[in-house]
Amino acid sequence: MNINEKSGATTSPGAREYLTFRLGKEEYGIDILKVQEIRGYEPPTRIAHSPEFIKGVVNLRGTIVPIVDMRIRFNCETANYDAFTVVIILSLRDRVVGIVVDSVSDVMEIAPENIQAAPDIESSIDSGCIFGLGSVNERMLILLDIEKLMSNADMGLATAE
C-alpha cells in the first residue's frame, strides 16, 4: 500500500509535480524534473554589457552557470536580497541556468484537471511561456514552461551548440 492510499488521498493519473516559488506577491510553479538543486543566494561574477536581469555567472562544480534574476526580468517592484532569497539551478535540455527568486515554497502535485489555460493578456512574460494556471485548494499558481522561457531570444542567453 502506498502512502496516498493510506492517507485517503488519491493520485490523479497524469498529475505532475511542480516546485513552487514566490516572486513578489505572485506564486509560480515549474516542472520539478527541470530542477537540479536549490542554493542560497551568493553574488555572482558580473559580465559586462549583459542585460540587467542577468546578474552574472557562478562556477558550480566546474560548470559556468548564468544567473537570471526573475524578479527583475518579470518587473517585480523590488528585488531585495535577504536570507530567503534563493537560486534554483535548472538543468535544461542544452544548458544549466540559475534563477533568483524571493523564496521557494514547496513541491505540489497538480492534476491536469486542475490546470486552466492562461488568459491572453499583456504581461512581462511571453504568454507562450505560461503553461497554465494551476489551482490547489485556495492557491493559484502561474505554471511556467521554464525551458521555453529560458530559450527565448530576449533572455540574452546564447544557445549552447
C-alpha positions in Angstrom: 0.0 0.0 0.0 1.4 3.4 -0.9 1.3 6.5 1.3 -1.5 8.1 -0.7 -3.8 5.1 -0.2 -3.1 5.1 3.5 -3.9 8.8 4.0 -7.1 8.5 1.8 -5.6 10.9 -0.8 -5.9 9.8 -4.4 -3.3 10.5 -7.0 -4.7 11.5 -10.3 -3.3 9.8 -13.4 -1.2 12.3 -15.4 -0.6 14.5 -12.3 2.8 16.3 -12.4 4.9 17.7 -9.6 5.8 21.4 -9.6 8.3 23.3 -7.5 6.6 26.4 -6.3 8.3 29.7 -5.6 7.4 33.3 -5.0 8.3 36.5 -6.9 6.8 39.4 -5.0 3.1 38.6 -4.3 2.8 36.0 -7.1 3.4 32.3 -6.8 4.8 30.3 -9.7 5.4 26.7 -10.5 8.0 24.9 -12.6 8.3 21.3 -13.5 10.3 19.6 -10.7 12.1 17.5 -13.3 13.9 20.6 -14.6 15.3 21.4 -11.1 18.8 20.3 -10.4 19.2 21.9 -7.0 18.3 24.9 -4.8 21.0 27.1 -3.3 21.3 30.1 -1.1 22.0 33.4 -3.0 25.6 34.4 -3.3 26.6 37.3 -5.5 27.7 36.1 -9.0 30.5 37.5 -11.1 29.1 40.2 -13.2 29.5 40.1 -17.0 29.9 43.4 -18.8 27.2 44.6 -21.1 24.8 41.8 -20.1 21.1 42.6 -19.6 20.2 44.0 -16.1 18.3 40.8 -15.2 21.4 38.6 -15.8 23.2 39.1 -12.5 26.3 37.3 -13.7 27.8 33.8 -13.6 28.8 31.3 -10.9 31.2 28.3 -11.1 29.1 25.3 -10.0 31.5 22.3 -9.7 33.3 23.3 -12.9 30.3 24.4 -14.9 29.8 28.1 -15.6 26.2 28.9 -14.8 24.4 32.2 -15.8 22.3 33.6 -13.0 19.0 35.3 -14.1 17.1 37.4 -11.5 13.5 36.6 -12.3 12.3 39.4 -10.1 14.0 42.0 -12.4 13.0 40.0 -15.5 9.3 40.0 -14.5 9.4 43.7 -13.5 8.7 43.0 -9.8 8.5 46.1 -7.6 11.7 45.2 -5.6 14.5 42.7 -5.7 15.8 42.6 -2.2 18.5 40.0 -1.3 17.9 38.5 2.1 18.0 35.2 3.9 15.0 33.8 2.0 16.4 34.7 -1.5 17.4 31.5 -3.3 18.8 30.4 -6.6 17.1 27.5 -8.3 19.6 25.7 -10.5 17.8 24.3 -13.6 19.0 21.5 -15.8 17.5 22.3 -19.2 17.9 20.5 -22.5 21.0 22.3 -23.6 22.3 24.3 -20.6 22.4 24.8 -16.9 20.9 28.1 -15.7 20.2 29.6 -12.2 17.2 31.7 -11.5 17.0 34.0 -8.5 13.6 34.0 -6.7 12.3 35.5 -3.4 11.6 32.1 -1.8 10.8 28.5 -2.6 7.5 27.3 -1.1 7.1 23.6 -1.7 6.6 20.8 -4.2 3.0 20.3 -5.3 1.3 17.6 -7.3 -1.2 19.1 -9.7 -3.6 17.0 -11.8 -4.3 18.1 -15.4 -8.0 18.8 -14.5 -6.8 21.5 -12.0 -4.9 23.4 -14.7 -6.6 26.0 -16.8 -5.3 27.9 -19.8 -3.7 31.2 -19.0 -5.7 34.3 -20.1 -4.3 36.0 -23.1 -3.2 39.3 -21.5 -0.3 41.7 -22.0 2.4 40.9 -19.5 6.2 41.0 -19.0 6.1 37.2 -19.5 5.7 35.9 -23.1 2.3 34.2 -22.9 3.8 31.2 -24.8 5.9 30.6 -21.7 3.0 30.3 -19.4 1.9 26.6 -19.4 -1.3 27.4 -17.5 -2.8 28.4 -14.1 -2.9 25.7 -11.5 -5.4 25.6 -8.7 -4.6 23.8 -5.5 -7.1 24.4 -2.6 -7.2 28.2 -2.3 -3.8 28.7 -4.1 -3.4 29.9 -7.7 -0.1 29.1 -9.3 1.3 30.5 -12.6 2.8 27.5 -14.2 5.8 28.4 -16.4 7.3 26.5 -19.3 10.8 27.2 -17.9 12.6 25.6 -20.8 10.8 27.8 -23.4 11.2 30.9 -21.2 15.0 30.4 -20.8 15.4 29.8 -24.5 13.6 33.0 -25.6 15.9 35.3 -27.6 15.0 38.3 -25.3 16.6 36.4 -22.3 20.0 37.2 -23.7 21.3 33.6 -23.1 23.2 32.2 -26.2 22.2 28.7 -27.2 24.8 26.1 -26.5 25.8 24.1 -29.5 
